[in-house]
Amino acid sequence: MDRERALLDLLGHLDLDPAPPDRGDGERFVGRPPVEQSSPVYGGHLAGQALAAAGRTVSAGLPVHSVHCSFVRPALPTAPFEYRVERVRNGVAFATRRVYATQRGREVFSLTASFHRSEPGLDHQDPMPEVPGPEGLPTYEERLTKAFGEVVHSLGNPYELRFVGPLSFDAAKDPSLVSPRTRIWVRTKGELPAGAGGEHEQLLHACLLAYISDVTMLETVMVRHGASWSHASGSSIDHSVWIHRPFRADDWLLCANETPAASGGRGLVLGRVFGRDGRLVATLAQEGLLRVRGGHAGTA
């Protein structure tokens, strides 16, 4: 799948179909499963679709500012998802939505999103870390090719990744590369088509950030422990995104992630997302389930 087709396919999956109302308990939308038949379904797919469903029910002028996701059960790529949107709050300055995703009658995912009309107020941010720009860094596929000695072509993902430092398989081979943080440049593959503008376009970029950011987080825990994914499996338990300023997901964004704790088979990662101009545009938090085999579960 070429880079433009991968992105267009994702945009098509975020364009949900309305579903007939049932029992009068909220608007309903239907989302298609991903083309890739990986199981369980990538969590960002559910997060992006659920946020798109929530945004379809919010009045103009209220951009999303926070998203909180809970992954209830593994989702399968063999059936569509139904998203039921509950209107928790409708106000002049704020709106709140809860979204419940079901597949074949079973809840697999839930999301709470808050929308806020921007207003004057205090303004500050942490500085962006000093890192090399993405253009001089090898692609993720090039990093895999160098690490494993076999040419890895495009993985067919709708996003690009450029790691500033070591990946987990690097730290697994060389303990001196173990680190509690990762720095990853991300963007969609290809430019997004011109949209409706305003808050509708902002919602699309927020959905894409919810989709992309899920892939960058748990790698940080693995790097801290020098553990390789060849001896581990991981999945998101919950994932949160706070949006501070407008951004574009087809411009390079730096995900500066750190892991403060891991225990009980779970790892916590906190992240800050910066634009190329140094603006802090979003903050991330994720806890994930990590099952590591082969004696890599020690403290770091």
N, C-alpha and C positions, 0 to 999 in steps of 0.2 A: 504494500500500500504506500503510495508516494505521499510526500509531506502535505500537499494541498488536500488530497483526498482524505487523509487521516483527520485533519482539522474540520473539513466540511462534514465528515461523518459524525464527529462529536457535536457540532452545532445542530445537526439534524436530530440527534438524540436529546438535546436540550429543548427542542421545539416539541413540547408535549401535546398530545391529543386530549381534548376534553372527554370526560366520561359521563354517562347519565347519572344524575344525583340518585342517591340511595338513602331512603329513610329521612331525607332532609337534614343530614348531619354534616354539611359542609360541601364545598366544591371538590370535585374529583377529576384527576387527570391520569392518563395512561402514558407510561414511558417504556420504550423498547429496551431490551437487554443489549449489552454491547455485542459487536460483531465477533470479537475475540471470545473463544469458548473456554477461557480459563475459569476455573472454579476453585474457591468462590469468586463472585464478581468483585472487581476492584472497587474499594469503598468510595473513591472519589466519584465514580459514576452515579452512585446513589445520592451522594451529597449535592452534586451539581444539579441533578434532576429535581430533587426535593426543593432546593432553593429556587429553581425556576418555577416550580408549582406555587410556592409561597408568593413569589413576586407577581405572579399573574393576578393575584387577588388584592393587591395593594394600590391605593390611589396614586396618581402622579405626584411627584414632588417629595416622595419619601424614599430616599435610597436606603438600602440595607446597610447596617453598621455592625451587626453581630450575628453569628451563626453558631449553633451548638448542636452537634450530631451525636447520636447514640446508635451503635451497630448492635442490633438485637440478636439476629441469627445470620448465619452464612446465606448469602443470596446466590441463586443459580443462574447461569446464562441461558436457560432453556425456556423461560416464560417471562412475559412482560410484568411490569410493576404497576400497581395502582397507588396513587398518591392522594390521600384525603387531607384537605386543608381545613384547619379549624381557625376561625377568626377570633382570637383571644381578646384583642384590643384594637379599636379603631378610634384614633384621636387626630387632632389637628397637627400635633408635633410628632406623635409616635404611633406606630402600629405594630402589633405582635401576631405572629402566626405559628401554629404548631402543625407539623406535617407528619402523617403516619404512612409509611410505605409497606404495602403488603404484596406478597407473591403467592398465588394459589391459596389465598385466604389466610395466610399466616403473616404476622407482622415481622419484618426483617430489619426495619430501620425507622428512626424517628428524628425529627429536626425541629428546633425552635429558632425562629429568626425574628430579629427586631429591626424595625425601620424607623429612621429619625430624620426629620427635616433639619438640615444644617442651620446653625444660628451662630451669631458672634459670641466669642468667648476666649478663654485662655488658650495659648498655643505653645507647645514645646515638643521636643523629641530627643531621643538618644541619637548620638552620631552614628553614621554608617561605618562599619569596619573598613579598614584599608586593605583592599584585596585587588588582585589583577582583574582587568576587565575580561569579559567573556570571549572576546574575539581571539585573544592569544592562547586560549585554553583548548585542549583536545576535547572532542565530543565524547559523550558517554560510550558510544560504540567504539571509538578509537581506544579509549581506556580499556575496554573489555578485550579488544583485539591484542593489545600489548600484554595484558595480564595473562591471557590464556593461550596465546600463540596461534590463534585461529581467527581468520577474518570474520568480524561481526558486522553485517550490513544493518541498515535501518531496521529498528525493532517494530516499526509500524505504529508507534505511539504518536498522539497528536501534540506532544510537547517535546522540547529539547532540554537536556540537562548538561551543564558544564560544571564539574566539581573543581573547586579551588585547591583542596587538599586531598588526603588519602580517602579511598573508598574502603569498605569493610574488608574486601579480599586483600587489599594492600596491607592493612593493619594486622590481618591474620597471619600474613607472611613475615612481617617485620614489626616486632613489638615496639620499636622506637617511634612508630607512626601512630600509636594509640593516642586518642585525643577525646576530650569531652564535648567537642564541638565540630560542626561541619559548616561549610560555606558553599552554597550551590546556586549557580545562576540558572534560572528557568524562564521559559517563554513558550508560547504556542508555536507550532511549526507553521510558518506562513502568516501573512497579515490577515486580520479579520476583515470581512466585507463591511462596507459602510452600513451602519444600522440606523435606528430611529433617533439616536442621539439622546442627550439628557439622561434621566434616571433609568430609562430602559436599556441604554447602552451600558451604563454603570452596572446594572444588574447582570448583564451578560458577562462582563469582566469579573464580577464577584463570583458567579457560577463557575467560571473557568478557574479562578484561584482556588475555590473549594475543591475542584476536581484535581488540579495539579499538585496542590500542597500536600495532599495525602501521601504522595509517593516519596516525598523528601524526608519524612520525619524519623521513622524507626531506624533508618540507616545510621543515625547518630548514636543510638544505643549500641549498635553492633561495633561501630568504630571505637567507642570508648572501651569496649571489652576485648577488642582484637578478635572478634568472632566472625566467622564467614557464613553467608547465607547457604552455602553448600551443606552446612551442618545445622541449619535452623529453619524455622518457619515463623512468620509473624502476621498479625492482623490487627486492624484498628479496633479499639473498644469504644473510644469517644474522641471527638475532634472538634475544636473550636477555632473560629476565625473572627477577629475584631478588625473592622476596616476603619482606618483613620482618615484617609485622604483618597481622592480619585486616582486611578491608575489604569494602565492598559496591560492586559495579559499577553499581548503580542509584542510588547517591549520587554527587554531583559529585566528581570526582577531578581534580587539577591535574597535568598533564604538563609539567614544566619541562625542556625539551630544549636541548642545546647541541651544536654540531658542532666538534670539535677539529681535524679534518683531512679533506681530500678530495684524491685524486690518482688517476691511472690509470683514470679513469672510475668510480671508487668514492667514496662518501661515508660517513663514520662519524658516528653520532649517539649521544650518551649522554643518558639521561633519568632524572629522579627523579619519582616519583608520590606526591602528597600527598593525604590526605583533607581534607575541609572543616575538620576540627578541628586541622589543622597536623601531624598524624602522617605521617612518611615511611613509606609502606606498601610501596613497591616501587622497584626500580632497573631501568632498561632500557638495552640497548645494541643497536644495529643498524648493519650495513654494507649499503649498497645500491648497485646499479648505476644510474648516471645518465648518460643520453646526451642531450646538449644540442646543439641546432642554432642556427645564426645568430649565432655569435661571442660566446656567453655563457659560454665555458669558461675564462675567465681566473681568476687568483688573487684572493682577497679577504682 
